[in-house]
Each structure stands twice: as structure tokens, then as C-alpha cells.
Amino acid sequence: MSFGIETKGVYPIAATPFRPDMSVDWDSLDRLTDFYQDAGATGITILGILGEAGKLEPEESREIAARVIARARVPVVVGVSNPSFAAMGRLAREVMDLGAAGVMIAGHAGLRSDEQIAAHFRNAVDAIGQDTPWALQDYPLTLSVVLSVPMIGRIMADHPSCVMLKAEDWPQLEKLSAIRAAQASGGMRPFSILTANGGMFLDFEPERGSDGAMTGYAFPDALVEMDRLHREGQRDAAHDLFDAHLPLIRMEQQQGVGLAVRKYLLMRRGAIACDIQRRPGTALTPRVREEIDYLLARLARKDPRAAI
């Protein structure tokens, strides 16, 4: 399935559902895969930070990938980031053999200088294979790796197999414009840009040059509609829909508790059976759950998808 420099649309970042005993909930994983596809997703991204990839055993990661890829009707991108290049390479080879469309790679917190960053991605590409398509994850708020626009250009120039930038820096909009300007002037080669940050800036990102979204907001169907409205030039309608969802998007983007909010919403929407996270994880208090339910009820007045 296609995953390349012209990729557009919405690639939800999938959660990983667990049972109360902390084992992987395979039935919910199947239901969640269908949920994203039925929402109109262009593709699905699994085993990312949102997917609690760092809490999984290697065998679980492979089995999750195998299960989603076998069920999916859309391209599946698999997060393979790991400080161990051997582990990264093994998972990348396994999922590509299973039929993944590509992989996603980020830096790690120990990278400081541009030369260290360049060496990391050079070693990563050697590990996954020069012909494996991959997305570069730019997420300094969590990963502490700062990728300047020139550094992104350098990585893209050095590695033709990098077909996408997953952009989730703050401030985001000016960075998007700078990248697209560099491409327009011939100073940077073409590649797809999908944005994240829970959709916090999806109201203006398409106008700044994004090709869509790769994020985990629990209403992927709303993200798909926002993207469509933007592509059709219905600016006010896109902003109206964004404004209606913004309180829940903001609730999900809280540091430390965001994943708990997102899993609770996915559970309320029937996509997963249980909102538990593997340790370490954060549980919502009854007060927070009540506040989320209140926001859902308010959203339902404008978007019937929230009438749960």
C-alpha cells in the first residue's frame, strides 16, 4: 500500500488496548483497527508513544503489528524508535515482511548536537535498510531532540528513503511555512508533512502546507472531516468544526494525563473495552471523568458523533 512523498490525509496514531490484568486486549485491538478505518482514515500508525510502545515486550510489538496489518485495508506505519539499532532494525525488518507500508523513527533524549542527530539517523537507516520508507518524527516537547529546519533538510538530503515528516514542534505554523518555502525555492527536496500535537493547530496547519494529520485524537472521524473541509476550501466550516472540538482536544493534550483522557474517550466511543494503561500510567479521578462527560455532552449539541 502507498506511503510516500505525496501521502495525504489522516493517519491516526493508534492506542494499544489492555485488559485489567495488563495483557493486550486483542479483541479491542481488532475493534480499534476497524474504528479508525470506519472513521475514514487514510492510514494507521501503530506502536508510537501514544501506543505505549516502550511498555511492550518485543514479541507483543510484533504480534500487534501482525494483527493490525492483517486486518487493515489502509497503509500501516509502525513506530520502531529504539536506542538499540539492533532492536530497531529487527522490528523494522519484521513488520516490513508482514506488509507494513513503512516505519516511523525519532531521536532519543541523549542527542544534543547536529552531528549526533545526523549520526543517529544515519545509523537508523543502516539498521532498517536503505530501501525501507520511513517518517521522521519531530517531537522536541517529549523527546528533547531539537530539529531545526536546516537539520530537517540535511536529514532529507542524506536519506531519500525518508518520505515524510511527522511535525509536532511548537511553535508549529512558522516552521511549516519555512519548510515549504525552502522546498519551493529548491533548497529542500519534496516530502509529505503530517502534523500531530493532538490536532491543537489543525485549524491553520493545512493553510501553512501540511498534507494532513498523524495524531491520536479520539475523534479521528472529525479530523478526517476537518481535513476534507480544508481541501475543499470551506475554511469557515473547517474552523467551526475545529472550534467545537477544541475543548476536548485541549483536555487530551495535557501533559501526564493526556493518554488517560484519550483512552477514556475511546472507551466511551466503544472502540476499546477498557481505558487502563500499563504502568507507569495515570488513572483519571471521578471528577475528571465527569468533566470529560460534560464536554462530550456539550460537543454533542454541535456534532452528533459525541452523542454517546
Sequence and secondary structure as in RCSB ss.txt:
>XXXX:A:sequence
MSFGIETKGVYPIAATPFRPDMSVDWDSLDRLTDFYQDAGATGITILGILGEAGKLEPEESREIAARVIARARVP
VVVGVSNPSFAAMGRLAREVMDLGAAGVMIAGHAGLRSDEQIAAHFRNAVDAIGQDTPWALQDYPLTLSVVLSVP
MIGRIMADHPSCVMLKAEDWPQLEKLSAIRAAQASGGMRPFSILTANGGMFLDFEPERGSDGAMTGYAFPDALVE
MDRLHREGQRDAAHDLFDAHLPLIRMEQQQGVGLAVRKYLLMRRGAIACDIQRRPGTALTPRVREEIDYLLARLA
RKDPRAAI
>XXXX:A:secstr
   STT  EE  B    B TTSSB HHHHHHHHHHHHHTT S EEESSTTTTGGGS HHHHHHHHHHHHHH SS 
EEEE   S HHHHHHHHHHHHHHT SEEEE   TT  SHHHHHHHHHHHHHHH TT  EEEEE HHHH     HH
HHHHHHHH TTEEEEEE  SS HHHHHHHHHHHHTTSS   EEEE GGGTTTTTHHHHT  EE    S HHHHHH
HHHHHHTT HHHHHHHHHHHHHHHHHHT TTTHHHHHHHHHHHTTS S     SS     HHHHHHHHHHHHHHH
TT GGG  
